[in-house]
Amino acid sequence: MTWSAVSFCTESVTNNKSRLALFANPPSPSTPLSRPHRRLHCCSSFPSVNFALVSMAHYLLSKLGVDFGERDNSSNDPPALPQLQISPDDHFPPSTQGTYPRLCQLSDGSLLKSYTAFGPEGERILTVSRSTDQACSFHHLGEITRSHGDCDNCFLLELRPGIVLATFRNHDLHPEHNKPTWFRITVCRSEDGGRTWEYLSQAVEKGTPDGVWEPFMRMGVGRQEVQLYYSAEGEQGQRQDTMVVVSSDGGENWLGPRTVTGEEGLRDGMIGVTEMRDRVTGQEALVMVMETTRYGPGRFNIEAVISYDEGLSWGSRQGVYKPNGENRNAGSPQIGSLAGGEGVVVVFMTDEDGDGGVWPAGATIKAVVGIGLENGRVNWSQKAEVVFEEGSSWPGILAVGHAEVLAVCERKSKIGGRLLRLDL
């Protein structure tokens, strides 16, 4: 049985009631990190997976404080990593034409999916669809905006029940050579759960030559502050920094910008942020992932930085994934939390298995796991698992269960999604 709309409808009434009960009572947006997400039940079961039982037992017992005689209690050896389970089947049918999908869970339990659709003569349409059946299907809900300019990179955030923000790049293009003439990160607001939208503010705007791209929003602790991160080019695109602006009035006005990364002069971009918990101190932290050019101009790998003060400062820069092979890339990462912050999953694009074409053409979507944040360091898995096959791009991710995430991406011009699970 596959995770399709058909299998969802043919399951038992008992199972349907159980699933709908979970989505009818989701964790509230203000849920503290210590409370895990409710699990999103699958529309079929995962295939059997051969776990490394010894490593798993070692990991679980070490969490209980068992000393195996291999190290003293002061050792900083990382815990063994459990294996990531990836569904081979689509969680919802890849029928929608579009690109750059992102997910947002609302307080009523429904899910919103934003993406860029394309109309006549190159018109871009920032579109929102909604799911009320645990993402087994999505139905058109509304449009944020339409533009013949460079309008893309949409990201959604629920402020409070019924109030949703959308941010996106919104650049003017020259009518002849089609290059940007003015750069913006625009914010719109919906007061009916994503059905209708109105302009709210420009979080950032500037002239040429250096652009601003790829906004990402999150709510600060206490839900009193919206943090909007974005990528800002410098030196005519030779470098790119991660910036943040903040709003204390729901996105109408913005303070900043403030530099988050950029001290090394690399091209950082495509950032994602999630919560994690330090396994030693119990302190809550933020983990930010990004693509960067550590190994040379135009060659991308993935790195992370950590914040222990709710994004006021960032440090402990570290590698997450370096692609295999000469002149190969790993980029466009997004990150989701597992088990109340005990672990994270990073999904990203890579051409390391391809024929060496022009990046990002021919990319696959892969995932790595991070477990055991300790003093600013995360234990990252060395092997990346394939989530979507070649011809996939621009992944998004959302935590949908205690140890489950839903990954979405564009697959040959259509949007698909699959569940990933880690037994913690």
N, C-alpha and C positions, 0 to 999 in steps of 0.2 A: 504493500500500500504506500502510495506516495503522498506527500503533503500538498495535495491539490484541493481545489474547491470541492471536487466530487467526493474525495475521501472524507473531507470535513463534514459534508452533509450526510454521509452514510454511516458515520460512527453512531454508537449507542446514545440514546437520550441521556443516560446517566453521565456519560463523558462530556456531552455538550453542556449540560447544566454545570458540571464542575468547572469547565473552561470559562464559561460565561460568568460564573461567580467570581473567578479570579480577576477577570478584566473589569467587572463591575465594582471591585473594591481594590483598586491599585494603591501602591504607596503614594502618599501625598507628596507634592513638590518639595515640601519642607521636611520630608523624612530625613532624620540624621543618618550619617554614614553607617552607624552600627546596625541599623535595621536593613536586612537584605531586601532586594526586589522580590516580588512574588514571581514564581516561576511561570513562564509561558509554556503551556503544554503543547506538545507537538501534534501535528495532524497525522503522524505515524511515528513509529519507534525508530531509534537510531540503529544502524547496523552494528553487529557485534564487533568489538574492538579488543585486540590483544593488548592488555595493559602490561607494563613492566611492574609485576606484582611486588618484587623486592623493593624497587625504588618507591613505589606507592606506599608500602608498609613503613619503610624508613621515614618517608615524609610525614605520614600521619602520626607515627609514634614520636618523632622529633617534635611535633607540635604539642604533644603532651608532656614534653620535657624529659623523655627517655634518653639516657646517655648510652651510646653504643660502644664506648671504649675507643672510638676512632679519634676523638679530639677532646680537649678539655672544655669546660663550660664557657670559657672566654673566647672560644674559636668563632670566627666569622664565616665559616663555611656555609654556603647557601643551601637551602633545602632542595631535595630532589624535585624535579618538575613532573607533575602528572601529565598524562597525554590529552591533547585536545581532540575532541570528537567533532567531526564535521559531517553534517548530513550530505549525502550524495544527491538528494532530491531538492527541487525548488520548493520553498515554503509558500510562495504565491506565484501564480503563472506569470512568466516574463512577457506580458502582452502589451504593456504600455510603452509607447515610443517616447524616448527622452534620454536625458543625461544628467549627471551630477545629483543623484538622489541623496536625500538626508531625511532622517526619521526624528519624530518628536512624540513622546507619550504625554497625553493630557490627563488632568486630574480625574476625568470621568472614565478613564480606562481605555479610551479609544486612542488610535495612533494616527498621526498625520505624516504624510510623505510629501516633501517638496522636491521638485525637479524642474529642469529646463526642457520645455517642448519647443518645437520649431514650426512656424507658420509660413505663409507665402513670402517669397522674396527675402528670405533670411530673417524674418521676424522671430524674435525670441519671446517665449511666453513662460513666465514663472508660474508654475501650476502647483496646486495643493490637492491631494486626494486623501481620503479618510478610510480607516479600517475599524470595524467594530467586532471582528471575529478573530482577534489575535493575529492579525496580519496575514491570514490565509487569503484575503482578497482586499482590494482597495477600489474605491469608487470616487469619481471626480467630485470635488467639493467647491473649489473656487480658483480664481486667478489673482495673483498679487499685482502683476503689471505685465504690459507688453511693450516691446521696444525693438526698433531697428538698429539700436546701438549695441554696445557690448554689455549685455545684461545677463548675469550668470552667478554661480557660486552662492545659491540661496541657502540660508540656515534659519531654522525656526526655534523659538523658545517661548514656553508658556510662562507668563508673568503670574497669573492667578486664574482661577476657573473662568473660562470664556475669553480671556485676554491673551492674545498671542502676538509676539513680535516676529517679523521677518527681516533679515538683513541680507544684502547682496551687493555685488559689484555692479556699477551702473555708469558706464563710461560713454562719453560722446565720441563719435567717430567722424573723421574727415570724409566728406561726401565723395572725394575723388580717390584718394589712396587708402581709405578705410583704416587709417591708423588713429589711435586715441588722441583726442585734443583736450579732454578734461576728464579727470578721474574722480570717482565718488564711491563711498560705501554708504548706501542708502538704507534707512530703516522705515518699515511700514508697520501698521498695527491693525489687527482684527479684533473686534469686540463681540464676535459671534462664533468663536471657535475655529476660525479659519475660512469661513464662507465668503465674507466680503472684506476688503482691505482699503485703507486710506494711508496716504503719505504722512509720516511722522517727523522725520528729521534726516539730516545728513550727519552721520557720525564722523566722517572724514571726507574732505574734498580738496583737490589741488590740481595744479596745472602740470604740463609736461616738463621734462621728459620721463621722470620716474613715476611709476604707477603704484596703486594700492590694490590688493587682491585678497580673496579667500577668507572672508570674515567667519568668525566662530564666536558664539555667545554662550555664557553660563551665568547662573545666579550665584551671588556670593552668599556666605553664611548668613542666615536670618532673612534671606530673600529681600534685602533692602537695597542691593546694588547689582546692576547689570554690568558684567564685564564683557567687552567686545574686543576680541583679538583679531589682528589682521596682519598681512605681510606688506611691507613697504620697501620698494626698490630704492637703490642708491647707486651712484656712479654710473648712471645710464644703464641700469640693469645688471651691472657686474657683481653687485652684492644685493642682499635683501635681508632686512631685519624684521623681527617679530615685534609688533607694537600692541599696546592695549589702551583703550579709552574706557571710561566708566561713567555710568549714569545712575543717579539716585532718585530720578523722577520718572522711571519707567521708559526711558529712551527718548524723552523729548529734548534733553540737553546732555552734552557729553563733556567730561573733563579729560585732559591729557593732550596729546598722546604721551605715553611713557614707554621707553624701550625695555623689552623683555630679553631678547637675544640679539646679537649683532656685533659683539665685541671682537669676534675673530675675522670679520670681513667675508664670511661665507654667504652663500645664497640660501638662507633658511626660508621655509615656506610650508604651506598646506598643513597648518598646525591643528591638533586636536588635544583636548584637555579632559581628564577625568579624575576621580577621587581614588585614593589608596590610603591604607593605614600602615604605619610603621609597626612591624611585627615585634619589635623590642620595646619601644616606648609607648605604643598604642596611640601615638599622635596622628591626627588626621593630616593628610598631605594632598597636594595636587601633582599629577604627572602630565607633562606636556610632551607630545611627540611632534616631530617635524621632519621634512626632508631637508637635506643639506648637501653641500658639495665638498665634504671633507677630503675626498681623494682626487680632486681636480675639477676644473670648470666643466660644467655640463655633465658630470657624472654624479648621480645622486645616491645617497645612502640615508639611513634613518637614525636619528639620535633623539635623546630625551633630556629634559631638565626637570628639576623637582622644586616645589615650593612647600614650605612648612608654615607659611603665614598668610594663607588664603590669596596668594598671587601678588603680594606686595614685593617679594623678592624671589629670585630663582637662582638655582645653582646646581652643582653635582652633575654637570653635563656628561653624558655617557652614550656609548654606542648601543643601538637596539638591533640593527641588522645591516650588514654589508653584503651586497649581492656577489654571487660567485661569477668569476670570469672577467676577462678584460673588457673595459668600456661598457659594462652592464650597469643597470640602474635599479634602485628600489626607492619608490617615492609615493606621494599622495597618501600618507598614513592617517588613520583615524583610530581612536582608542576607546574601549569600553571597560567598565569595572565588573568584577565578579565577586560574589560571596561577601558583600559588604565591604569591599576594599582590600580583601586578602590577595586578590590577583587582578590582572588586567589582560585583555587581548588586544593586539594591534593588527589591523588589517591594512594592506598596502598593495600597490602595483609593483610588478617587477618584470623585466625582460630577460632575466638571467637564464631562462630555459628556451628563449626564442632564437631566431636566426640572425640576430644582430641588425635588425632594421632600425629605422629612425625612431628613437624614443619620443612618445610613449606607445607607438604603434606595436601591436602584437603582444601586449602585456597580459600576464595572468594576475589574479588576485590571490595573495597568500596571507598567512597569519602566523604570528609568534605570540608566545605567552610570557608574561612577567609575573613572578611570584616572590614574595618575601622582601618587601621594601625594608631596608635597614640602614639607618644613618645616611640617607640620600642615595643609596644604591639599590637597584632592582636586579634580581636574578632572571635574566632573559634567556629563553630557549634558543639554542644554536641552530636548530633546524626549523625552516619555515614550511608549513603545511599548505597545500593548494586548496583554496576555497572555491574559486571560479576559474575555469579554463581560459586558454589563450583567446584574446579578443575581448577582454573585460577591462573596465577602467573606472576611475573615480569612486572608490568604495566609501560607504558610510557605515556606521555601526550604532547599535542601541542595546543597552542592557535590558533584558526582558524577563529575567528570572534570577533566582539565587545564584546560579552559576551558568547562565545562558546569555548569549548575545545573538542578535539578528543582524547579519551583514547584508548590505545591499550594494548594488553596483549597476553600471551600464554594461550590458552584454550584447554586443553587435547591434547597438542602437535601441535595445529594449532593456527595461529595468527588471532585475531579478533579485531574489533574496534567499538566503540559507541560514539555518540555525547552527550555531557553534556552542558546544558545551564542554565544560571542564569539571571533573569530579573533585571537589575540594572538601 
